[in-house]
Amino acid sequence: MKTGKRRLRKLMLKHFHCMQYIMRGRRSKKHLLLPFLLIIFMPFLGGCQSKAHDFLVIGVPDDAGGLIVEYMIANKLPGLKVEERFDMYAIKDCCSSTSAWALSSSEVNMAVICPDAAEDLIAKDERYVIVGPVLANSDLFVLGREQNIKTIGYTQNRWYQKDLIHKKWKGVRPVPLLSTALPYALEKGVVDGVVIDVSKCQGIKGTLMPVYEEGQDVITYVLVANKEVLNLKEFKEIMQAWDKAAHELNEVEKLSAFLQQNVSNGDETKGVEIEIWKKAGVKFLSPLSDQK
């Protein structure tokens, strides 16, 4: 029976996508927005005394939700290097079943996921807790037309996005779609508008509109963690680095520089990205400091 489970596990791993990050002696560059990275936080010098926790693994999405982790690795955790091995995970959407599998199977100790996925997780798995918010206002409305709007597409299972649509437009029908289908649906006129991540807006034709209203930020991502890691020294050091990274990324100049270095393709897209983020009103938050 155990052999069968191991074989099943290997087969599932072959269909997943992730990058693993561990302490290494040299630096390696990478693209920022990869399909749901699994980032390995190895013990810092001195290490963790508990053999049960040789490392922490955090899952991040392939959009704005993963940017702060990239920034921490690049600027706040200099001992963290890229491991050139690839394990296969397919957790591109935090609301997908594969994402839930990785969390429930303990392949991931922590994850940056949307509030709805987080609430669903802790309701089903008592081992996990919502640490706090990490990002606000990272969604945008993109409208193909500004009048006679009848349908707005949103990512399936992200119920907060559906609520945003109802709040903004009375009588408009929310249409649940795969996140990857949103730009196509808008372009082909299947829907009159979409709710989409700020990192996915560049190049999409339409009118951009922030999802938040003045004084009413919309929490779009939170950090969840296995309760067992909360008292680890490594977790506390990561949270300290997270707090510093959030403060710095809220400075337009630093965010712009990081986006240009890690997201833009070195062509005419440089400089455009930051304007979209400013229009969205994106705010980076620290899970412990900005608990709500």
C-alpha positions in Angstrom: 0.0 0.0 0.0 2.8 2.4 0.9 4.6 1.6 -2.4 1.4 2.4 -4.3 1.1 5.7 -2.5 4.7 6.6 -3.3 4.2 5.8 -7.0 1.0 7.9 -7.0 2.9 10.7 -5.4 5.7 10.6 -8.0 3.1 10.6 -10.8 1.4 13.7 -9.3 4.7 15.5 -8.8 5.4 15.1 -12.5 2.4 17.2 -13.4 3.3 20.1 -11.1 5.4 23.3 -11.7 7.6 25.0 -9.1 11.0 26.5 -8.4 12.8 25.7 -5.2 15.0 28.2 -3.5 17.6 27.1 -0.9 20.8 28.4 0.5 23.6 28.2 -2.1 27.0 29.9 -2.6 26.1 31.8 -5.8 23.4 34.0 -7.1 21.0 33.2 -10.0 18.5 35.4 -11.8 15.1 34.4 -12.8 11.8 35.7 -14.2 9.4 37.0 -11.5 6.1 35.7 -12.6 6.4 31.9 -12.8 3.5 29.5 -12.3 3.1 29.2 -8.5 6.6 29.0 -7.1 7.5 26.8 -4.2 10.2 28.7 -2.4 12.4 26.8 0.1 13.6 28.7 3.2 16.5 26.7 4.6 17.7 27.3 8.1 19.8 30.4 8.5 23.3 30.1 10.1 22.9 28.5 13.4 19.9 26.6 12.0 16.7 25.3 13.5 17.1 23.0 16.5 14.1 20.9 15.6 14.8 18.1 13.1 11.1 18.1 12.2 11.6 21.4 10.4 14.7 21.4 8.2 13.2 24.0 6.0 10.1 26.0 5.3 8.3 26.0 2.0 6.1 28.8 0.8 3.8 28.7 -2.2 3.2 31.9 -4.1 1.0 32.6 -7.1 2.2 33.7 -10.5 0.9 37.2 -10.2 1.3 40.3 -7.9 0.8 38.0 -4.8 4.3 36.6 -5.3 6.2 39.8 -5.9 7.0 40.6 -2.2 8.6 37.1 -1.7 10.7 37.7 -4.8 11.8 41.1 -3.3 12.7 39.5 0.0 14.9 37.0 -1.6 16.6 39.6 -3.7 17.1 42.2 -0.9 16.4 41.0 2.6 17.5 37.3 2.7 20.9 37.4 1.0 21.8 33.9 2.2 18.9 32.5 0.2 20.0 31.2 -3.2 18.5 29.5 -6.2 18.6 25.7 -6.3 18.8 24.5 -9.9 16.7 21.4 -9.3 13.1 21.5 -10.4 10.3 19.6 -8.6 7.0 19.5 -10.6 4.0 21.2 -9.1 1.0 22.7 -10.9 -0.4 25.3 -8.5 -1.0 28.2 -10.7 -4.2 29.3 -9.2 -4.6 29.4 -5.4 -8.3 28.4 -5.7 -7.5 25.2 -7.6 -7.7 21.7 -6.3 -3.9 21.2 -6.8 -3.2 24.1 -4.6 -5.3 22.6 -1.8 -3.6 19.3 -2.3 -0.1 20.8 -1.8 -1.2 22.4 1.4 -3.1 19.5 2.8 -0.3 17.0 2.0 2.2 19.2 3.9 4.3 19.8 0.7 3.9 23.5 1.6 4.3 25.0 5.1 3.0 28.4 4.1 1.2 30.0 1.1 0.1 33.3 -0.2 -3.5 32.8 -1.3 -6.6 34.8 -1.8 -8.9 35.4 1.2 -11.6 33.0 0.0 -9.1 30.1 -0.5 -7.7 30.9 2.9 -11.0 30.7 4.7 -11.9 27.5 2.9 -8.5 26.0 3.9 -8.7 26.7 7.6 -12.3 25.5 7.7 -11.2 22.1 6.3 -7.7 21.8 7.8 -7.2 22.8 11.4 -3.5 22.6 11.0 -3.5 25.9 9.2 -4.1 29.5 10.3 -4.4 32.8 8.5 -1.3 34.8 9.7 -2.5 38.1 8.1 -2.9 40.1 4.9 -0.1 40.6 2.5 -1.6 42.6 -0.4 -4.4 45.0 -1.0 -6.0 46.4 -4.2 -4.0 44.2 -6.5 -7.0 43.6 -8.7 -8.4 46.0 -11.4 -11.6 46.2 -13.4 -10.8 46.2 -17.1 -13.8 47.3 -19.1 -14.2 46.7 -22.8 -17.0 49.3 -22.8 -18.0 52.0 -20.3 -21.7 52.0 -20.9 -24.5 49.3 -21.0 -22.3 46.8 -19.1 -24.1 43.5 -18.7 -21.4 41.0 -17.8 -18.1 41.1 -15.9 -15.8 38.1 -15.7 -14.0 37.1 -12.6 -11.7 34.2 -11.4 -13.9 31.2 -10.4 -14.1 30.6 -6.7 -12.9 34.1 -5.8 -16.1 35.1 -4.2 -14.8 38.5 -3.0 -14.4 39.5 -6.7 -18.0 38.5 -7.3 -19.0 40.8 -4.4 -16.9 43.6 -5.8 -18.9 43.4 -9.1 -22.2 43.4 -7.4 -21.1 46.4 -5.3 -19.9 48.4 -8.3 -22.7 47.6 -10.7 -26.3 46.8 -10.0 -27.9 44.3 -12.3 -24.5 43.3 -13.9 -24.0 39.5 -14.1 -20.7 38.2 -12.8 -19.3 35.4 -15.0 -16.9 32.9 -13.3 -13.9 32.0 -15.6 -10.5 30.4 -15.4 -8.0 33.2 -14.6 -6.1 32.4 -17.8 -9.3 32.9 -19.8 -10.1 36.4 -18.6 -8.1 38.4 -21.2 -9.4 36.2 -24.1 -13.0 36.5 -22.9 -12.7 40.3 -22.8 -11.0 40.5 -26.2 -13.6 38.4 -27.9 -16.5 40.2 -26.3 -17.7 37.2 -24.3 -17.9 39.6 -21.3 -18.0 43.4 -21.1 -15.3 43.6 -18.5 -13.1 41.5 -16.2 -11.6 41.6 -12.7 -7.9 40.8 -13.2 -4.6 40.9 -11.4 -2.6 44.1 -11.8 0.3 42.2 -13.2 -1.8 40.8 -16.0 -3.3 44.1 -17.2 -0.5 45.3 -19.4 -1.3 44.9 -23.0 -5.0 44.3 -22.5 -7.2 46.8 -24.3 -9.8 48.5 -22.2 -10.5 51.1 -19.5 -8.8 50.4 -16.2 -10.7 51.0 -13.0 -9.5 50.3 -9.4 -11.5 47.9 -7.4 -11.2 49.8 -4.1 -12.9 53.0 -3.0 -11.2 55.7 -1.0 -10.7 54.5 2.5 -11.9 51.0 1.7 -9.0 48.8 0.7 -9.7 45.4 -0.7 -7.5 42.6 0.7 -6.6 40.4 -2.3 -4.0 38.1 -0.7 -3.2 36.7 2.8 -0.6 34.5 4.2 -1.6 31.1 5.6 0.8 28.9 7.6 0.9 25.6 9.3 0.6 26.2 13.1 3.7 24.1 13.7 6.0 26.7 12.1 4.7 29.8 13.9 7.2 29.6 16.7 10.3 28.7 14.6 13.1 31.2 14.6 13.2 31.0 10.8 9.5 32.0 10.5 10.1 35.0 12.8 13.1 36.1 10.8 11.0 35.8 7.6 8.3 37.9 9.1 10.8 40.6 10.1 12.1 40.6 6.5 8.5 40.7 5.2 7.8 43.8 7.3 10.8 45.7 5.9 10.0 44.5 2.3 6.4 45.7 2.5 7.5 49.2 3.7 10.0 49.5 0.9 7.7 48.2 -1.9 5.1 50.8 -0.9 7.7 53.4 -2.0 6.9 54.1 -5.7 10.6 54.5 -6.7 11.6 51.2 -5.2 8.6 49.3 -6.6 9.2 50.8 -10.1 12.9 49.9 -10.1 12.1 46.3 -9.0 9.3 45.9 -11.6 11.6 47.2 -14.4 14.4 44.9 -13.3 12.3 41.7 -12.8 9.2 42.1 -14.9 9.7 44.3 -17.9 11.2 42.8 -21.0 13.8 45.6 -21.5 11.7 47.3 -24.2 8.9 49.9 -24.4 7.1 48.2 -21.5 9.4 49.8 -19.0 7.7 52.5 -17.1 4.3 51.4 -18.2 4.0 48.8 -15.5 4.4 51.1 -12.5 1.6 53.4 -13.8 -0.8 50.5 -13.8 0.2 49.6 -10.2 -0.3 53.2 -9.1 -3.7 53.4 -10.7 -4.7 50.2 -8.9 -3.6 51.6 -5.6 -1.7 48.5 -4.7 -0.6 48.3 -1.0 1.9 45.8 0.3 1.2 44.6 3.9 3.0 42.8 6.6 1.1 39.7 7.9 1.9 40.4 11.6 2.0 44.2 11.6 -1.2 44.7 9.5 -3.4 42.0 11.0 -7.1 42.8 10.8 
